């Protein structure tokens, strides 16, 4: 039984987790997180910033606007929400 539990934990830990900033916390148990990544421009190869906003599930409503948070991919919680808050890094 412990073998299946460790296998499940390894697959769960392999999910993608990213760090971003909370843009909005006005929804109930939901936060909007802006994820910024740095990628080279396709033609000029200069590093440019690209941002994406995602909705994340915040069960305890501990993250506030402006907080730096870590979010992890999860199964769809609602129509647009497929990330969940793992921890608040800084306030």
C-alpha positions as MATLAB code, in Angstrom:
seq = 'XXXXXXXXXXXXXXXXXXXXXXXXXXXXXXXXXXXXXXXXXXXXXXXXXXXXXXXXXXXXXXXXXXXXXXXXXXXXXXXXXXXXXXXXXXX';
ca = [
       0.000    0.000    0.000;
       2.862    2.393    0.714;
       4.219    1.846   -2.824;
       1.020    3.169   -4.382;
       0.980    6.121   -1.984;
       4.549    7.109   -2.882;
       3.797    6.751   -6.599;
       0.748    8.992   -6.211;
       2.797   11.620   -4.324;
       5.512   11.600   -6.987;
       2.975   12.155   -9.766;
       1.253   14.859   -7.719;
       4.563   16.605   -7.038;
       5.444   16.605  -10.733;
       2.675   19.109  -11.469;
       3.777   22.493  -12.747;
       4.089   25.206  -10.099;
       4.775   28.856  -10.867;
       5.319   32.063   -8.904;
       3.251   35.178   -9.536;
       1.660   38.274   -8.000;
      -1.957   38.508   -6.851;
      -3.785   41.077   -8.991;
      -7.275   40.636   -7.528;
      -8.763   38.981   -4.435;
     -12.335   40.271   -4.704;
     -13.884   36.874   -5.526;
     -14.940   34.291   -2.952;
     -12.184   31.631   -2.518;
     -10.591   32.728   -5.804;
      -7.596   34.919   -6.616;
      -6.369   36.258   -9.928;
      -2.605   35.777  -10.294;
      -0.387   37.419  -12.900;
       2.429   35.154  -14.089;
       5.341   36.917  -15.813;
       7.854   35.036  -17.947;
      10.889   36.293  -19.852;
      11.245   35.003  -23.411;
      13.422   36.003  -26.368;
      11.707   37.984  -29.117;
      11.132   35.782  -32.163;
      12.902   38.107  -34.619;
      15.270   40.314  -32.611;
      16.212   37.849  -29.812;
      15.946   40.558  -27.165;
      14.491   39.313  -23.873;
      10.922   40.597  -23.429;
       8.350   40.061  -20.679;
       5.137   38.201  -21.388;
       2.396   37.999  -18.770;
      -0.575   35.694  -18.265;
      -3.338   35.947  -15.683;
      -4.843   32.800  -14.198;
      -7.557   32.133  -11.642;
      -6.423   30.106   -8.638;
      -8.375   28.435   -5.845;
      -7.622   29.922   -2.398;
      -9.551   27.775    0.080;
      -8.631   29.736    3.239;
      -8.606   33.167    1.537;
      -5.135   33.941    2.905;
      -3.665   35.715   -0.138;
      -4.252   39.446   -0.515;
      -3.725   41.829   -3.408;
      -0.020   42.441   -4.119;
       1.199   39.238   -2.432;
       3.805   37.073   -4.127;
       2.370   33.542   -4.272;
       3.130   30.094   -5.601;
       0.365   28.338   -7.551;
       0.199   24.747   -8.751;
      -1.710   23.168  -11.629;
      -4.669   21.049  -10.598;
      -7.795   19.480  -12.023;
     -10.475   21.969  -13.108;
     -12.249   23.398  -10.064;
     -14.662   25.473  -12.148;
     -15.053   26.652  -15.737;
     -11.955   28.903  -15.712;
     -10.132   27.810  -12.554;
      -7.482   25.064  -12.873;
      -4.753   26.318  -10.503;
      -4.597   26.257   -6.709;
      -2.664   28.298   -4.185;
       0.139   26.335   -2.513;
       1.745   29.068   -0.401;
       2.060   32.807    0.112;
       5.732   33.730   -0.322;
       5.649   37.381    0.783;
       3.077   39.969    1.814;
];
